[in-house]
Amino acid sequence: MIHRIITENKNYEQTAQLVSEHFGGFTIITATNYRQGRPEHSLVIEICPDAKAGDGETRTQIDKLAYAIKKQNGQQAVMVQRIACQNDIV
């Protein structure tokens, strides 16, 4: 499972620090999203947690992290996506 948090590109360093406090590994991608035809600078945070962690526990951690990012950036909402996938390490 890949968990993705999409947020406004505010406080990049603080956001990265916040994510690192919850998860040991993650990817942050800078992106441009469009809302109502207007571009917004965004961050896409992808987290692929340890397979040993339980889904319920991971989901709770992701939701708490998304709320913390929302609060930190003074946003009305952030998007959380959960994407089923198969992970292979080669």
PDB file of N, CA, C and O in Angstrom, chain B, residues numbered from 101:
ATOM      1  N   MET B 101       0.843  -1.172   0.000  1.00  0.00           N
ATOM      2  CA  MET B 101       0.000   0.000   0.000  1.00  0.00           C
ATOM      3  C   MET B 101       0.889   1.235   0.000  1.00  0.00           C
ATOM      4  O   MET B 101       1.818   1.347   0.799  1.00  0.00           O
ATOM      5  N   ILE B 102       0.594   2.149  -0.897  1.00  0.00           N
ATOM      6  CA  ILE B 102       1.250   3.455  -0.901  1.00  0.00           C
ATOM      7  C   ILE B 102       0.244   4.451  -0.348  1.00  0.00           C
ATOM      8  O   ILE B 102      -0.921   4.470  -0.747  1.00  0.00           O
ATOM      9  N   HIS B 103       0.708   5.266   0.565  1.00  0.00           N
ATOM     10  CA  HIS B 103      -0.115   6.334   1.127  1.00  0.00           C
ATOM     11  C   HIS B 103       0.438   7.636   0.574  1.00  0.00           C
ATOM     12  O   HIS B 103       1.648   7.865   0.588  1.00  0.00           O
ATOM     13  N   ARG B 104      -0.447   8.478   0.091  1.00  0.00           N
ATOM     14  CA  ARG B 104      -0.026   9.732  -0.524  1.00  0.00           C
ATOM     15  C   ARG B 104      -0.778  10.878   0.148  1.00  0.00           C
ATOM     16  O   ARG B 104      -2.003  10.852   0.260  1.00  0.00           O
ATOM     17  N   ILE B 105      -0.028  11.876   0.590  1.00  0.00           N
ATOM     18  CA  ILE B 105      -0.613  13.092   1.144  1.00  0.00           C
ATOM     19  C   ILE B 105      -0.283  14.216   0.174  1.00  0.00           C
ATOM     20  O   ILE B 105       0.881  14.429  -0.165  1.00  0.00           O
ATOM     21  N   ILE B 106      -1.302  14.933  -0.269  1.00  0.00           N
ATOM     22  CA  ILE B 106      -1.108  16.050  -1.188  1.00  0.00           C
ATOM     23  C   ILE B 106      -1.479  17.323  -0.448  1.00  0.00           C
ATOM     24  O   ILE B 106      -2.591  17.460   0.063  1.00  0.00           O
ATOM     25  N   THR B 107      -0.529  18.253  -0.398  1.00  0.00           N
ATOM     26  CA  THR B 107      -0.684  19.466   0.377  1.00  0.00           C
ATOM     27  C   THR B 107      -0.098  20.651  -0.374  1.00  0.00           C
ATOM     28  O   THR B 107       0.637  20.485  -1.348  1.00  0.00           O
ATOM     29  N   GLU B 108      -0.423  21.815   0.079  1.00  0.00           N
ATOM     30  CA  GLU B 108       0.128  23.033  -0.486  1.00  0.00           C
ATOM     31  C   GLU B 108       1.630  23.069  -0.212  1.00  0.00           C
ATOM     32  O   GLU B 108       2.083  22.602   0.833  1.00  0.00           O
ATOM     33  N   ASN B 109       2.401  23.619  -1.145  1.00  0.00           N
ATOM     34  CA  ASN B 109       3.846  23.701  -0.961  1.00  0.00           C
ATOM     35  C   ASN B 109       4.175  24.902  -0.073  1.00  0.00           C
ATOM     36  O   ASN B 109       4.602  25.955  -0.546  1.00  0.00           O
ATOM     37  N   LYS B 110       3.965  24.710   1.209  1.00  0.00           N
ATOM     38  CA  LYS B 110       4.298  25.696   2.235  1.00  0.00           C
ATOM     39  C   LYS B 110       5.218  25.009   3.226  1.00  0.00           C
ATOM     40  O   LYS B 110       5.084  23.813   3.487  1.00  0.00           O
ATOM     41  N   ASN B 111       6.138  25.756   3.767  1.00  0.00           N
ATOM     42  CA  ASN B 111       6.969  25.235   4.850  1.00  0.00           C
ATOM     43  C   ASN B 111       7.613  23.893   4.502  1.00  0.00           C
ATOM     44  O   ASN B 111       7.515  22.938   5.272  1.00  0.00           O
ATOM     45  N   TYR B 112       8.272  23.821   3.345  1.00  0.00           N
ATOM     46  CA  TYR B 112       8.832  22.556   2.851  1.00  0.00           C
ATOM     47  C   TYR B 112       9.690  21.860   3.907  1.00  0.00           C
ATOM     48  O   TYR B 112       9.474  20.685   4.207  1.00  0.00           O
ATOM     49  N   GLU B 113      10.657  22.575   4.469  1.00  0.00           N
ATOM     50  CA  GLU B 113      11.572  21.966   5.433  1.00  0.00           C
ATOM     51  C   GLU B 113      10.836  21.468   6.678  1.00  0.00           C
ATOM     52  O   GLU B 113      11.120  20.379   7.177  1.00  0.00           O
ATOM     53  N   GLN B 114       9.892  22.266   7.175  1.00  0.00           N
ATOM     54  CA  GLN B 114       9.132  21.862   8.357  1.00  0.00           C
ATOM     55  C   GLN B 114       8.251  20.654   8.045  1.00  0.00           C
ATOM     56  O   GLN B 114       8.078  19.770   8.884  1.00  0.00           O
ATOM     57  N   THR B 115       7.699  20.623   6.839  1.00  0.00           N
ATOM     58  CA  THR B 115       6.872  19.485   6.438  1.00  0.00           C
ATOM     59  C   THR B 115       7.722  18.221   6.360  1.00  0.00           C
ATOM     60  O   THR B 115       7.310  17.169   6.849  1.00  0.00           O
ATOM     61  N   ALA B 116       8.897  18.310   5.753  1.00  0.00           N
ATOM     62  CA  ALA B 116       9.793  17.150   5.659  1.00  0.00           C
ATOM     63  C   ALA B 116      10.186  16.672   7.054  1.00  0.00           C
ATOM     64  O   ALA B 116      10.236  15.467   7.304  1.00  0.00           O
ATOM     65  N   GLN B 117      10.463  17.596   7.956  1.00  0.00           N
ATOM     66  CA  GLN B 117      10.821  17.232   9.328  1.00  0.00           C
ATOM     67  C   GLN B 117       9.656  16.524  10.017  1.00  0.00           C
ATOM     68  O   GLN B 117       9.850  15.522  10.705  1.00  0.00           O
ATOM     69  N   LEU B 118       8.453  17.048   9.829  1.00  0.00           N
ATOM     70  CA  LEU B 118       7.260  16.462  10.431  1.00  0.00           C
ATOM     71  C   LEU B 118       7.055  15.028   9.936  1.00  0.00           C
ATOM     72  O   LEU B 118       6.773  14.132  10.731  1.00  0.00           O
ATOM     73  N   VAL B 119       7.194  14.815   8.637  1.00  0.00           N
ATOM     74  CA  VAL B 119       7.025  13.468   8.078  1.00  0.00           C
ATOM     75  C   VAL B 119       8.097  12.530   8.626  1.00  0.00           C
ATOM     76  O   VAL B 119       7.810  11.379   8.957  1.00  0.00           O
ATOM     77  N   SER B 120       9.332  13.024   8.721  1.00  0.00           N
ATOM     78  CA  SER B 120      10.423  12.167   9.196  1.00  0.00           C
ATOM     79  C   SER B 120      10.248  11.771  10.660  1.00  0.00           C
ATOM     80  O   SER B 120      10.807  10.763  11.094  1.00  0.00           O
ATOM     81  N   GLU B 121       9.491  12.537  11.417  1.00  0.00           N
ATOM     82  CA  GLU B 121       9.209  12.179  12.809  1.00  0.00           C
ATOM     83  C   GLU B 121       8.237  11.000  12.903  1.00  0.00           C
ATOM     84  O   GLU B 121       8.184  10.313  13.924  1.00  0.00           O
ATOM     85  N   HIS B 122       7.466  10.769  11.827  1.00  0.00           N
ATOM     86  CA  HIS B 122       6.479   9.690  11.816  1.00  0.00           C
ATOM     87  C   HIS B 122       6.940   8.456  11.034  1.00  0.00           C
ATOM     88  O   HIS B 122       6.575   7.329  11.370  1.00  0.00           O
ATOM     89  N   PHE B 123       7.749   8.678   9.986  1.00  0.00           N
ATOM     90  CA  PHE B 123       8.149   7.576   9.105  1.00  0.00           C
ATOM     91  C   PHE B 123       9.623   7.697   8.749  1.00  0.00           C
ATOM     92  O   PHE B 123      10.124   8.797   8.514  1.00  0.00           O
ATOM     93  N   GLY B 124      10.306   6.579   8.710  1.00  0.00           N
ATOM     94  CA  GLY B 124      11.733   6.565   8.418  1.00  0.00           C
ATOM     95  C   GLY B 124      12.065   6.788   6.955  1.00  0.00           C
ATOM     96  O   GLY B 124      13.151   7.271   6.637  1.00  0.00           O
ATOM     97  N   GLY B 125      11.153   6.446   6.062  1.00  0.00           N
ATOM     98  CA  GLY B 125      11.396   6.607   4.637  1.00  0.00           C
ATOM     99  C   GLY B 125      10.170   7.147   3.930  1.00  0.00           C
ATOM    100  O   GLY B 125       9.047   6.720   4.199  1.00  0.00           O
ATOM    101  N   PHE B 126      10.386   8.079   3.032  1.00  0.00           N
ATOM    102  CA  PHE B 126       9.292   8.685   2.280  1.00  0.00           C
ATOM    103  C   PHE B 126       9.875   9.445   1.100  1.00  0.00           C
ATOM    104  O   PHE B 126      11.087   9.645   1.020  1.00  0.00           O
ATOM    105  N   THR B 127       9.021   9.864   0.197  1.00  0.00           N
ATOM    106  CA  THR B 127       9.415  10.661  -0.958  1.00  0.00           C
ATOM    107  C   THR B 127       8.547  11.906  -0.987  1.00  0.00           C
ATOM    108  O   THR B 127       7.336  11.834  -0.774  1.00  0.00           O
ATOM    109  N   ILE B 128       9.169  13.051  -1.254  1.00  0.00           N
ATOM    110  CA  ILE B 128       8.413  14.290  -1.449  1.00  0.00           C
ATOM    111  C   ILE B 128       8.655  14.753  -2.879  1.00  0.00           C
ATOM    112  O   ILE B 128       9.797  14.912  -3.310  1.00  0.00           O
ATOM    113  N   ILE B 129       7.580  14.962  -3.593  1.00  0.00           N
ATOM    114  CA  ILE B 129       7.638  15.410  -4.986  1.00  0.00           C
ATOM    115  C   ILE B 129       6.990  16.787  -5.061  1.00  0.00           C
ATOM    116  O   ILE B 129       5.869  16.969  -4.586  1.00  0.00           O
ATOM    117  N   THR B 130       7.686  17.761  -5.653  1.00  0.00           N
ATOM    118  CA  THR B 130       7.059  19.061  -5.867  1.00  0.00           C
ATOM    119  C   THR B 130       6.227  18.963  -7.138  1.00  0.00           C
ATOM    120  O   THR B 130       6.646  18.359  -8.126  1.00  0.00           O
ATOM    121  N   ALA B 131       5.052  19.560  -7.099  1.00  0.00           N
ATOM    122  CA  ALA B 131       4.116  19.419  -8.213  1.00  0.00           C
ATOM    123  C   ALA B 131       3.311  20.700  -8.384  1.00  0.00           C
ATOM    124  O   ALA B 131       3.330  21.586  -7.529  1.00  0.00           O
ATOM    125  N   THR B 132       2.616  20.778  -9.487  1.00  0.00           N
ATOM    126  CA  THR B 132       1.667  21.856  -9.718  1.00  0.00           C
ATOM    127  C   THR B 132       0.306  21.220  -9.919  1.00  0.00           C
ATOM    128  O   THR B 132       0.089  20.493 -10.888  1.00  0.00           O
ATOM    129  N   ASN B 133      -0.605  21.493  -9.010  1.00  0.00           N
ATOM    130  CA  ASN B 133      -1.991  21.045  -9.133  1.00  0.00           C
ATOM    131  C   ASN B 133      -2.821  22.200  -9.649  1.00  0.00           C
ATOM    132  O   ASN B 133      -2.444  23.364  -9.507  1.00  0.00           O
ATOM    133  N   TYR B 134      -3.939  21.877 -10.242  1.00  0.00           N
ATOM    134  CA  TYR B 134      -4.847  22.920 -10.718  1.00  0.00           C
ATOM    135  C   TYR B 134      -6.170  22.784  -9.990  1.00  0.00           C
ATOM    136  O   TYR B 134      -6.743  21.698  -9.902  1.00  0.00           O
ATOM    137  N   ARG B 135      -6.638  23.894  -9.475  1.00  0.00           N
ATOM    138  CA  ARG B 135      -7.925  23.937  -8.793  1.00  0.00           C
ATOM    139  C   ARG B 135      -8.705  25.099  -9.378  1.00  0.00           C
ATOM    140  O   ARG B 135      -8.255  26.244  -9.346  1.00  0.00           O
ATOM    141  N   GLN B 136      -9.863  24.795  -9.905  1.00  0.00           N
ATOM    142  CA  GLN B 136     -10.717  25.788 -10.549  1.00  0.00           C
ATOM    143  C   GLN B 136      -9.941  26.559 -11.626  1.00  0.00           C
ATOM    144  O   GLN B 136     -10.100  27.769 -11.784  1.00  0.00           O
ATOM    145  N   GLY B 137      -9.090  25.817 -12.365  1.00  0.00           N
ATOM    146  CA  GLY B 137      -8.341  26.391 -13.471  1.00  0.00           C
ATOM    147  C   GLY B 137      -7.114  27.190 -13.079  1.00  0.00           C
ATOM    148  O   GLY B 137      -6.444  27.754 -13.944  1.00  0.00           O
ATOM    149  N   ARG B 138      -6.807  27.251 -11.792  1.00  0.00           N
ATOM    150  CA  ARG B 138      -5.662  28.023 -11.322  1.00  0.00           C
ATOM    151  C   ARG B 138      -4.582  27.093 -10.773  1.00  0.00           C
ATOM    152  O   ARG B 138      -4.877  26.140 -10.051  1.00  0.00           O
ATOM    153  N   PRO B 139      -3.330  27.382 -11.124  1.00  0.00           N
ATOM    154  CA  PRO B 139      -2.249  26.527 -10.624  1.00  0.00           C
ATOM    155  C   PRO B 139      -1.969  26.772  -9.145  1.00  0.00           C
ATOM    156  O   PRO B 139      -2.063  27.898  -8.656  1.00  0.00           O
ATOM    157  N   GLU B 140      -1.624  25.697  -8.447  1.00  0.00           N
ATOM    158  CA  GLU B 140      -1.218  25.751  -7.047  1.00  0.00           C
ATOM    159  C   GLU B 140       0.061  24.940  -6.900  1.00  0.00           C
ATOM    160  O   GLU B 140       0.152  23.816  -7.393  1.00  0.00           O
ATOM    161  N   HIS B 141       1.027  25.502  -6.234  1.00  0.00           N
ATOM    162  CA  HIS B 141       2.259  24.774  -5.963  1.00  0.00           C
ATOM    163  C   HIS B 141       1.987  23.794  -4.824  1.00  0.00           C
ATOM    164  O   HIS B 141       1.497  24.175  -3.761  1.00  0.00           O
ATOM    165  N   SER B 142       2.313  22.540  -5.066  1.00  0.00           N
ATOM    166  CA  SER B 142       1.942  21.478  -4.138  1.00  0.00           C
ATOM    167  C   SER B 142       3.115  20.574  -3.806  1.00  0.00           C
ATOM    168  O   SER B 142       4.138  20.567  -4.490  1.00  0.00           O
ATOM    169  N   LEU B 143       2.936  19.811  -2.735  1.00  0.00           N
ATOM    170  CA  LEU B 143       3.848  18.736  -2.382  1.00  0.00           C
ATOM    171  C   LEU B 143       3.063  17.440  -2.392  1.00  0.00           C
ATOM    172  O   LEU B 143       1.948  17.377  -1.874  1.00  0.00           O
ATOM    173  N   VAL B 144       3.638  16.416  -2.976  1.00  0.00           N
ATOM    174  CA  VAL B 144       3.065  15.076  -2.953  1.00  0.00           C
ATOM    175  C   VAL B 144       4.007  14.232  -2.102  1.00  0.00           C
ATOM    176  O   VAL B 144       5.159  14.003  -2.470  1.00  0.00           O
ATOM    177  N   ILE B 145       3.508  13.781  -0.977  1.00  0.00           N
ATOM    178  CA  ILE B 145       4.312  12.999  -0.043  1.00  0.00           C
ATOM    179  C   ILE B 145       3.880  11.548  -0.170  1.00  0.00           C
ATOM    180  O   ILE B 145       2.728  11.210   0.103  1.00  0.00           O
ATOM    181  N   GLU B 146       4.803  10.692  -0.583  1.00  0.00           N
ATOM    182  CA  GLU B 146       4.494   9.273  -0.746  1.00  0.00           C
ATOM    183  C   GLU B 146       5.196   8.477   0.345  1.00  0.00           C
ATOM    184  O   GLU B 146       6.392   8.634   0.588  1.00  0.00           O
ATOM    185  N   ILE B 147       4.419   7.621   0.992  1.00  0.00           N
ATOM    186  CA  ILE B 147       4.928   6.803   2.087  1.00  0.00           C
ATOM    187  C   ILE B 147       4.546   5.355   1.806  1.00  0.00           C
ATOM    188  O   ILE B 147       3.377   5.034   1.593  1.00  0.00           O
ATOM    189  N   CYS B 148       5.538   4.503   1.810  1.00  0.00           N
ATOM    190  CA  CYS B 148       5.322   3.066   1.645  1.00  0.00           C
ATOM    191  C   CYS B 148       5.840   2.425   2.924  1.00  0.00           C
ATOM    192  O   CYS B 148       7.018   2.080   3.013  1.00  0.00           O
ATOM    193  N   PRO B 149       4.965   2.265   3.916  1.00  0.00           N
ATOM    194  CA  PRO B 149       5.414   1.821   5.237  1.00  0.00           C
ATOM    195  C   PRO B 149       5.909   0.380   5.233  1.00  0.00           C
ATOM    196  O   PRO B 149       5.655  -0.390   4.307  1.00  0.00           O
ATOM    197  N   ASP B 150       6.610   0.054   6.284  1.00  0.00           N
ATOM    198  CA  ASP B 150       7.118  -1.295   6.501  1.00  0.00           C
ATOM    199  C   ASP B 150       5.957  -2.283   6.437  1.00  0.00           C
ATOM    200  O   ASP B 150       4.915  -2.073   7.058  1.00  0.00           O
ATOM    201  N   ALA B 151       6.146  -3.338   5.694  1.00  0.00           N
ATOM    202  CA  ALA B 151       5.083  -4.347   5.527  1.00  0.00           C
ATOM    203  C   ALA B 151       4.689  -4.994   6.850  1.00  0.00           C
ATOM    204  O   ALA B 151       3.602  -5.562   6.957  1.00  0.00           O
ATOM    205  N   LYS B 152       5.548  -4.917   7.852  1.00  0.00           N
ATOM    206  CA  LYS B 152       5.261  -5.524   9.149  1.00  0.00           C
ATOM    207  C   LYS B 152       4.247  -4.715   9.945  1.00  0.00           C
ATOM    208  O   LYS B 152       3.585  -5.250  10.834  1.00  0.00           O
ATOM    209  N   ALA B 153       4.121  -3.428   9.631  1.00  0.00           N
ATOM    210  CA  ALA B 153       3.161  -2.584  10.349  1.00  0.00           C
ATOM    211  C   ALA B 153       1.746  -2.970   9.941  1.00  0.00           C
ATOM    212  O   ALA B 153       1.493  -3.264   8.773  1.00  0.00           O
ATOM    213  N   GLY B 154       0.842  -2.969  10.880  1.00  0.00           N
ATOM    214  CA  GLY B 154      -0.549  -3.299  10.583  1.00  0.00           C
ATOM    215  C   GLY B 154      -1.222  -2.173   9.808  1.00  0.00           C
ATOM    216  O   GLY B 154      -0.900  -1.000   9.999  1.00  0.00           O
ATOM    217  N   ASP B 155      -2.167  -2.539   8.925  1.00  0.00           N
ATOM    218  CA  ASP B 155      -2.853  -1.536   8.105  1.00  0.00           C
ATOM    219  C   ASP B 155      -3.590  -0.498   8.948  1.00  0.00           C
ATOM    220  O   ASP B 155      -3.548   0.694   8.642  1.00  0.00           O
ATOM    221  N   GLY B 156      -4.257  -0.943   9.997  1.00  0.00           N
ATOM    222  CA  GLY B 156      -4.997  -0.015  10.845  1.00  0.00           C
ATOM    223  C   GLY B 156      -4.079   0.971  11.542  1.00  0.00           C
ATOM    224  O   GLY B 156      -4.381   2.161  11.629  1.00  0.00           O
ATOM    225  N   GLU B 157      -2.956   0.471  12.038  1.00  0.00           N
ATOM    226  CA  GLU B 157      -1.970   1.327  12.715  1.00  0.00           C
ATOM    227  C   GLU B 157      -1.376   2.341  11.742  1.00  0.00           C
ATOM    228  O   GLU B 157      -1.246   3.521  12.069  1.00  0.00           O
ATOM    229  N   THR B 158      -1.017   1.880  10.548  1.00  0.00           N
ATOM    230  CA  THR B 158      -0.451   2.770   9.538  1.00  0.00           C
ATOM    231  C   THR B 158      -1.463   3.826   9.122  1.00  0.00           C
ATOM    232  O   THR B 158      -1.118   5.000   8.994  1.00  0.00           O
ATOM    233  N   ARG B 159      -2.695   3.424   8.912  1.00  0.00           N
ATOM    234  CA  ARG B 159      -3.742   4.362   8.508  1.00  0.00           C
ATOM    235  C   ARG B 159      -3.913   5.456   9.570  1.00  0.00           C
ATOM    236  O   ARG B 159      -4.054   6.631   9.232  1.00  0.00           O
ATOM    237  N   THR B 160      -3.899   5.076  10.835  1.00  0.00           N
ATOM    238  CA  THR B 160      -4.014   6.041  11.924  1.00  0.00           C
ATOM    239  C   THR B 160      -2.836   7.004  11.904  1.00  0.00           C
ATOM    240  O   THR B 160      -3.027   8.209  12.068  1.00  0.00           O
ATOM    241  N   GLN B 161      -1.615   6.497  11.707  1.00  0.00           N
ATOM    242  CA  GLN B 161      -0.431   7.355  11.640  1.00  0.00           C
ATOM    243  C   GLN B 161      -0.514   8.333  10.467  1.00  0.00           C
ATOM    244  O   GLN B 161      -0.186   9.510  10.612  1.00  0.00           O
ATOM    245  N   ILE B 162      -0.951   7.847   9.315  1.00  0.00           N
ATOM    246  CA  ILE B 162      -1.080   8.696   8.127  1.00  0.00           C
ATOM    247  C   ILE B 162      -2.109   9.799   8.386  1.00  0.00           C
ATOM    248  O   ILE B 162      -1.862  10.963   8.071  1.00  0.00           O
ATOM    249  N   ASP B 163      -3.248   9.439   8.952  1.00  0.00           N
ATOM    250  CA  ASP B 163      -4.296  10.427   9.222  1.00  0.00           C
ATOM    251  C   ASP B 163      -3.823  11.481  10.222  1.00  0.00           C
ATOM    252  O   ASP B 163      -4.121  12.664  10.059  1.00  0.00           O
ATOM    253  N   LYS B 164      -3.090  11.063  11.251  1.00  0.00           N
ATOM    254  CA  LYS B 164      -2.542  12.015  12.224  1.00  0.00           C
ATOM    255  C   LYS B 164      -1.521  12.939  11.563  1.00  0.00           C
ATOM    256  O   LYS B 164      -1.490  14.139  11.837  1.00  0.00           O
ATOM    257  N   LEU B 165      -0.692  12.376  10.696  1.00  0.00           N
ATOM    258  CA  LEU B 165       0.298  13.171   9.977  1.00  0.00           C
ATOM    259  C   LEU B 165      -0.380  14.183   9.057  1.00  0.00           C
ATOM    260  O   LEU B 165       0.012  15.349   9.020  1.00  0.00           O
ATOM    261  N   ALA B 166      -1.390  13.742   8.319  1.00  0.00           N
ATOM    262  CA  ALA B 166      -2.109  14.648   7.418  1.00  0.00           C
ATOM    263  C   ALA B 166      -2.734  15.802   8.197  1.00  0.00           C
ATOM    264  O   ALA B 166      -2.700  16.948   7.750  1.00  0.00           O
ATOM    265  N   TYR B 167      -3.300  15.498   9.355  1.00  0.00           N
ATOM    266  CA  TYR B 167      -3.895  16.545  10.194  1.00  0.00           C
ATOM    267  C   TYR B 167      -2.826  17.521  10.681  1.00  0.00           C
ATOM    268  O   TYR B 167      -3.047  18.732  10.694  1.00  0.00           O
ATOM    269  N   ALA B 168      -1.669  16.994  11.081  1.00  0.00           N
ATOM    270  CA  ALA B 168      -0.579  17.854  11.554  1.00  0.00           C
ATOM    271  C   ALA B 168      -0.073  18.772  10.438  1.00  0.00           C
ATOM    272  O   ALA B 168       0.220  19.942  10.684  1.00  0.00           O
ATOM    273  N   ILE B 169       0.029  18.248   9.215  1.00  0.00           N
ATOM    274  CA  ILE B 169       0.457  19.061   8.070  1.00  0.00           C
ATOM    275  C   ILE B 169      -0.587  20.133   7.780  1.00  0.00           C
ATOM    276  O   ILE B 169      -0.243  21.291   7.544  1.00  0.00           O
ATOM    277  N   LYS B 170      -1.842  19.754   7.799  1.00  0.00           N
ATOM    278  CA  LYS B 170      -2.949  20.698   7.576  1.00  0.00           C
ATOM    279  C   LYS B 170      -2.884  21.841   8.584  1.00  0.00           C
ATOM    280  O   LYS B 170      -3.011  23.009   8.219  1.00  0.00           O
ATOM    281  N   LYS B 171      -2.689  21.500   9.830  1.00  0.00           N
ATOM    282  CA  LYS B 171      -2.631  22.501  10.904  1.00  0.00           C
ATOM    283  C   LYS B 171      -1.393  23.386  10.736  1.00  0.00           C
ATOM    284  O   LYS B 171      -1.481  24.610  10.835  1.00  0.00           O
ATOM    285  N   GLN B 172      -0.245  22.763  10.483  1.00  0.00           N
ATOM    286  CA  GLN B 172       1.014  23.500  10.308  1.00  0.00           C
ATOM    287  C   GLN B 172       0.913  24.535   9.191  1.00  0.00           C
ATOM    288  O   GLN B 172       1.410  25.653   9.323  1.00  0.00           O
ATOM    289  N   ASN B 173       0.265  24.151   8.091  1.00  0.00           N
ATOM    290  CA  ASN B 173       0.192  25.026   6.918  1.00  0.00           C
ATOM    291  C   ASN B 173      -1.047  25.917   6.901  1.00  0.00           C
ATOM    292  O   ASN B 173      -1.230  26.695   5.965  1.00  0.00           O
ATOM    293  N   GLY B 174      -1.888  25.818   7.907  1.00  0.00           N
ATOM    294  CA  GLY B 174      -3.084  26.649   7.975  1.00  0.00           C
ATOM    295  C   GLY B 174      -4.034  26.400   6.821  1.00  0.00           C
ATOM    296  O   GLY B 174      -4.594  27.340   6.256  1.00  0.00           O
ATOM    297  N   GLN B 175      -4.220  25.133   6.468  1.00  0.00           N
ATOM    298  CA  GLN B 175      -5.071  24.777   5.331  1.00  0.00           C
ATOM    299  C   GLN B 175      -6.441  24.303   5.791  1.00  0.00           C
ATOM    300  O   GLN B 175      -6.611  23.854   6.924  1.00  0.00           O
ATOM    301  N   GLN B 176      -7.410  24.409   4.897  1.00  0.00           N
ATOM    302  CA  GLN B 176      -8.747  23.894   5.185  1.00  0.00           C
ATOM    303  C   GLN B 176      -8.767  22.375   5.078  1.00  0.00           C
ATOM    304  O   GLN B 176      -9.513  21.702   5.789  1.00  0.00           O
ATOM    305  N   ALA B 177      -7.936  21.839   4.178  1.00  0.00           N
ATOM    306  CA  ALA B 177      -7.926  20.394   3.959  1.00  0.00           C
ATOM    307  C   ALA B 177      -6.644  19.989   3.239  1.00  0.00           C
ATOM    308  O   ALA B 177      -6.023  20.802   2.554  1.00  0.00           O
ATOM    309  N   VAL B 178      -6.258  18.742   3.398  1.00  0.00           N
ATOM    310  CA  VAL B 178      -5.219  18.110   2.583  1.00  0.00           C
ATOM    311  C   VAL B 178      -5.816  16.809   2.057  1.00  0.00           C
ATOM    312  O   VAL B 178      -6.752  16.264   2.644  1.00  0.00           O
ATOM    313  N   MET B 179      -5.278  16.321   0.961  1.00  0.00           N
ATOM    314  CA  MET B 179      -5.808  15.092   0.373  1.00  0.00           C
ATOM    315  C   MET B 179      -4.963  13.907   0.801  1.00  0.00           C
ATOM    316  O   MET B 179      -3.734  13.974   0.799  1.00  0.00           O
ATOM    317  N   VAL B 180      -5.629  12.824   1.166  1.00  0.00           N
ATOM    318  CA  VAL B 180      -4.951  11.570   1.488  1.00  0.00           C
ATOM    319  C   VAL B 180      -5.449  10.519   0.501  1.00  0.00           C
ATOM    320  O   VAL B 180      -6.653  10.311   0.349  1.00  0.00           O
ATOM    321  N   GLN B 181      -4.508   9.865  -0.162  1.00  0.00           N
ATOM    322  CA  GLN B 181      -4.844   8.780  -1.077  1.00  0.00           C
ATOM    323  C   GLN B 181      -4.187   7.510  -0.572  1.00  0.00           C
ATOM    324  O   GLN B 181      -3.064   7.530  -0.070  1.00  0.00           O
ATOM    325  N   ARG B 182      -4.894   6.424  -0.711  1.00  0.00           N
ATOM    326  CA  ARG B 182      -4.356   5.115  -0.372  1.00  0.00           C
ATOM    327  C   ARG B 182      -4.428   4.267  -1.641  1.00  0.00           C
ATOM    328  O   ARG B 182      -5.502   4.057  -2.204  1.00  0.00           O
ATOM    329  N   ILE B 183      -3.280   3.791  -2.072  1.00  0.00           N
ATOM    330  CA  ILE B 183      -3.182   3.112  -3.363  1.00  0.00           C
ATOM    331  C   ILE B 183      -2.681   1.688  -3.133  1.00  0.00           C
ATOM    332  O   ILE B 183      -1.563   1.481  -2.661  1.00  0.00           O
ATOM    333  N   ALA B 184      -3.508   0.729  -3.466  1.00  0.00           N
ATOM    334  CA  ALA B 184      -3.102  -0.678  -3.347  1.00  0.00           C
ATOM    335  C   ALA B 184      -2.084  -0.996  -4.431  1.00  0.00           C
ATOM    336  O   ALA B 184      -2.269  -0.647  -5.596  1.00  0.00           O
ATOM    337  N   CYS B 185      -1.019  -1.655  -4.037  1.00  0.00           N
ATOM    338  CA  CYS B 185       0.007  -2.023  -5.013  1.00  0.00           C
ATOM    339  C   CYS B 185       0.830  -3.186  -4.478  1.00  0.00           C
ATOM    340  O   CYS B 185       0.713  -3.562  -3.311  1.00  0.00           O
ATOM    341  N   GLN B 186       1.639  -3.734  -5.322  1.00  0.00           N
ATOM    342  CA  GLN B 186       2.556  -4.771  -4.915  1.00  0.00           C
ATOM    343  C   GLN B 186       3.950  -4.160  -4.936  1.00  0.00           C
ATOM    344  O   GLN B 186       4.354  -3.582  -5.945  1.00  0.00           O
ATOM    345  N   ASN B 187       4.676  -4.279  -3.856  1.00  0.00           N
ATOM    346  CA  ASN B 187       6.018  -3.727  -3.763  1.00  0.00           C
ATOM    347  C   ASN B 187       7.035  -4.854  -3.845  1.00  0.00           C
ATOM    348  O   ASN B 187       6.958  -5.832  -3.102  1.00  0.00           O
ATOM    349  N   ASP B 188       7.971  -4.706  -4.737  1.00  0.00           N
ATOM    350  CA  ASP B 188       9.064  -5.658  -4.861  1.00  0.00           C
ATOM    351  C   ASP B 188      10.374  -4.899  -4.740  1.00  0.00           C
ATOM    352  O   ASP B 188      10.529  -3.829  -5.329  1.00  0.00           O
ATOM    353  N   ILE B 189      11.303  -5.436  -3.992  1.00  0.00           N
ATOM    354  CA  ILE B 189      12.619  -4.850  -3.892  1.00  0.00           C
ATOM    355  C   ILE B 189      13.560  -5.771  -4.649  1.00  0.00           C
ATOM    356  O   ILE B 189      13.677  -6.957  -4.338  1.00  0.00           O
ATOM    357  N   VAL B 190      14.220  -5.215  -5.634  1.00  0.00           N
ATOM    358  CA  VAL B 190      15.091  -6.010  -6.490  1.00  0.00           C
ATOM    359  C   VAL B 190      16.537  -5.640  -6.240  1.00  0.00           C
ATOM    360  O   VAL B 190      17.435  -6.201  -6.867  1.00  0.00           O
TER     361      VAL B 190
END
